[in-house]
Amino acid sequence: SSGINAEWPLRPGEMANGLTGLCPKACLSDEFVRESRAVFGQGDSVICKVTNIDREKGRLLVSLKLGDVMAHSGMEGSNLLISYFDGLSLFGNVISGEYQQGSVVSDCVVTRVTDGGVVVKIGTNHTGYIPQCYLDGKLSLKDVISGVALDYDPRKKEYVLNGLESFADEVKSQKRVKLIQDSEHKGRVVLATDDYFVILLDNYRYGYLHKQMHLNDALRKASSSLKSGSTVDVVVARAKKGRPVILKFKPEEKRKKYRLRLCVDTTA
């Protein structure tokens, strides 16, 4: 295909606004795109930058490239996470629940064993899930285990835990320090969900990193190679007391361009 068509949303009371735009395939992404459908699908929400007006066909020409929309749209991955967690706060505190993120949760009773991990009961009101990669060995029903709280969903009252004793010993022996807005850190992926990573920073604070750098980042190039245990360079996008720490990818340093002057020795 030659690109995609974008339609502007209607405002309240409008039946149709007739405003459409064409994004040529070359303007879908900063990366090479072989097939438009592999990047965006019908119904996806995107941010467009108007690059030209086609008056003859009554439409706009637009670009969806990250380089064109990142600085102006407010739809960076960090902002998407902030909106997501602010919505979850209606159900409870994401980073604490009864157990603070990074704390050791004891006396977890195994209630179900799956190929991917185990489900545990925590106290009387909560459940937890421990992925197989974070278990020291096989467990059976009614076994009791401890784990470090990595994430919490207040809607389900469910924790995701790391059950490795070595990880618990590591985090218990370290003192966490205060985070500074816009500070740069190295982090380690300790949990990967469909949309975000939980990152353990070099100062043993936890943070959330969206897999997309921006709403338009359908290719997810920066995060595609990351998995549990991977290291990543990040910047603190939000460090607010009582709220989840939000991170963003550290921008790549632009290579300096040097101008070379060729000197020819004509005396030889």
C-alpha positions in Angstrom: 0.0 0.0 0.0 1.0 3.6 -0.5 0.3 4.7 3.1 -2.7 5.1 5.4 -5.7 7.4 5.7 -6.3 9.3 9.0 -9.6 10.7 10.0 -9.9 13.4 12.6 -12.3 12.7 15.6 -15.6 14.4 15.7 -16.4 17.0 18.3 -19.5 16.8 20.4 -22.6 17.5 18.3 -20.9 16.9 14.9 -22.2 14.3 12.5 -19.1 14.5 10.3 -16.3 17.0 9.8 -15.0 15.6 6.6 -11.4 16.2 7.6 -9.0 13.4 6.5 -5.3 13.1 5.9 -3.0 10.8 3.9 0.2 9.6 5.5 2.5 8.3 2.8 4.4 5.1 3.6 7.6 7.0 3.8 6.2 9.2 6.6 4.8 6.4 8.8 8.0 5.9 10.8 11.6 7.0 11.1 12.5 3.4 10.3 12.0 1.7 7.0 8.4 0.3 6.6 7.8 -2.5 4.2 4.1 -2.9 4.8 1.8 -0.2 6.3 -0.4 -2.8 8.0 2.6 -4.0 10.0 2.8 -0.7 11.7 -0.7 0.6 12.2 -4.2 -0.9 12.0 -7.7 0.4 11.5 -9.0 2.1 14.6 -5.5 3.0 16.0 -5.2 6.4 17.6 -2.2 8.4 16.4 -0.8 11.9 16.5 -0.3 13.6 13.1 1.8 16.5 12.0 0.3 18.3 9.0 3.1 18.6 6.3 1.1 19.9 3.4 -2.4 20.6 2.1 -3.8 18.9 -1.0 -6.4 21.4 -2.1 -7.4 19.5 -5.3 -8.3 16.4 -3.4 -9.5 18.2 -0.3 -7.2 16.5 2.2 -4.2 17.0 4.3 -0.8 15.3 3.9 0.5 14.2 7.3 3.5 12.6 9.0 3.4 10.1 11.9 7.2 10.0 12.3 8.4 10.2 15.9 10.9 12.8 14.9 8.0 15.0 13.7 5.6 14.5 16.6 7.7 13.7 19.8 8.4 17.2 20.9 4.9 18.7 20.6 2.2 16.1 21.2 2.4 15.3 24.9 1.8 11.7 24.1 5.2 10.3 25.1 5.3 6.9 26.7 5.9 8.5 30.1 2.8 10.5 29.9 0.8 7.5 28.8 1.9 5.7 31.9 1.1 8.7 34.1 -2.5 8.7 32.8 -2.7 4.9 33.2 -1.6 4.9 36.8 -3.6 8.0 37.7 -6.7 6.0 36.5 -5.7 3.0 38.6 -5.4 5.1 41.7 -9.2 5.2 41.8 -9.0 1.5 42.9 -6.1 1.9 45.3 -2.4 2.6 45.6 -0.5 0.9 42.9 2.9 1.0 44.6 1.9 -0.2 48.0 -1.3 -2.0 48.6 -0.6 -3.8 51.9 3.0 -4.5 50.8 5.3 -1.8 49.5 6.9 -2.3 46.1 10.2 -4.0 46.8 9.3 -5.4 50.1 9.4 -9.1 51.0 6.0 -10.8 51.2 6.1 -13.8 53.5 3.8 -16.8 54.0 2.5 -17.0 50.4 0.5 -20.2 49.9 0.5 -21.9 46.5 -3.1 -22.4 45.3 -2.4 -23.2 41.6 0.5 -24.4 39.5 0.7 -23.6 35.8 3.3 -24.0 33.1 4.2 -20.3 33.3 4.4 -20.0 37.1 2.4 -20.3 40.3 -0.6 -18.5 41.8 -0.4 -17.9 45.6 -2.7 -16.6 48.3 -1.5 -13.7 50.3 -3.3 -13.1 53.6 -7.0 -13.1 53.3 -7.7 -10.5 50.6 -4.9 -10.8 48.1 -3.5 -13.1 45.5 -0.1 -13.2 43.8 1.6 -14.6 40.7 5.2 -15.7 40.5 6.5 -16.4 37.0 8.4 -19.6 36.5 11.7 -17.7 35.8 11.5 -16.3 39.3 11.2 -19.6 41.2 14.1 -21.5 42.7 12.5 -24.8 41.9 9.2 -26.7 41.4 6.4 -26.0 43.8 3.3 -28.0 44.7 -0.1 -27.0 46.0 -0.1 -25.7 49.6 3.7 -25.0 49.6 4.6 -21.8 51.4 7.0 -19.4 49.8 8.2 -15.8 50.2 8.7 -13.3 47.4 9.6 -9.7 46.6 6.7 -7.5 45.5 7.4 -6.1 41.9 4.0 -4.9 40.8 0.4 -4.6 42.1 -2.9 -4.4 40.4 -5.4 -2.7 42.8 -8.4 -3.7 40.6 -7.6 -7.4 41.1 -5.8 -7.0 44.4 -3.1 -9.1 42.8 0.7 -8.9 43.2 3.5 -10.0 40.9 6.3 -11.4 42.9 9.9 -12.5 42.5 10.4 -15.7 44.5 14.2 -16.1 44.0 16.0 -16.1 47.4 19.1 -14.5 45.8 17.0 -11.5 44.6 15.4 -11.1 48.0 18.9 -11.1 49.6 20.1 -8.6 47.1 17.3 -6.0 47.6 17.2 -6.4 51.4 20.9 -5.6 51.7 20.6 -2.3 49.8 19.5 1.0 51.1 17.2 2.9 48.7 17.9 6.6 48.1 15.8 9.6 47.1 15.2 10.0 43.3 15.7 13.3 41.6 13.6 14.5 38.7 15.3 14.2 35.3 18.2 12.3 36.8 19.8 9.6 34.6 20.2 6.0 35.7 21.1 2.5 34.6 18.3 0.0 35.4 17.5 -3.7 35.2 14.3 -5.1 33.8 12.7 -7.2 36.6 9.3 -7.6 35.1 7.9 -7.3 31.5 4.2 -6.9 30.9 2.4 -6.3 27.6 2.7 -2.5 27.9 5.5 -1.6 30.3 8.5 -2.8 32.2 9.2 -2.7 35.9 12.8 -1.4 36.3 15.1 -1.8 39.3 17.3 1.3 39.2 21.0 1.4 40.2 20.0 3.1 43.5 17.5 0.2 44.2 14.4 2.3 43.6 11.7 0.9 41.3 10.2 2.6 38.3 7.9 2.0 35.4 9.0 2.3 31.7 6.5 2.2 28.9 7.4 -0.1 26.0 6.5 2.7 23.5 8.5 5.9 23.4 5.3 7.6 22.0 1.7 6.8 21.1 3.0 6.5 17.5 5.8 4.1 18.4 4.1 1.0 17.0 7.4 -0.6 16.1 8.8 -0.3 19.7 12.4 -0.5 18.4 13.9 0.8 21.7 12.1 -1.9 23.8 11.9 -4.9 21.3 15.2 -6.4 22.5 14.5 -5.9 26.3 13.5 -8.8 28.5 13.8 -9.7 32.2 17.4 -9.2 33.2 18.2 -6.7 30.4 19.9 -3.4 31.3 18.6 -0.1 30.0 19.6 3.6 30.3 16.7 5.7 31.6 15.7 9.1 32.8 13.3 9.9 35.7 10.2 11.5 34.2 8.3 11.7 37.4 9.3 11.2 41.0 6.4 12.2 43.2 5.9 11.0 46.7 3.1 8.4 47.0 3.0 7.9 43.2 4.7 5.3 41.0 8.1 6.4 39.6 7.8 7.0 35.9 10.8 6.6 33.6 11.6 7.2 30.0 14.2 6.0 27.6 17.4 8.0 27.7 17.8 9.8 24.4 20.5 8.5 22.1 23.4 10.8 21.8 23.6 12.3 18.3 26.9 11.6 16.6 29.0 14.7 16.0 29.7 15.5 12.4 33.2 16.5 11.4 34.1 18.4 8.3 37.4 17.1 6.9 39.7 19.2 4.6 41.8 17.3 2.2 45.3 18.7 1.8 47.3 17.7 -1.3 51.0 17.9 -1.3 51.9 19.2 -4.8 55.7 19.4 -4.1 56.3 15.7 -4.6 
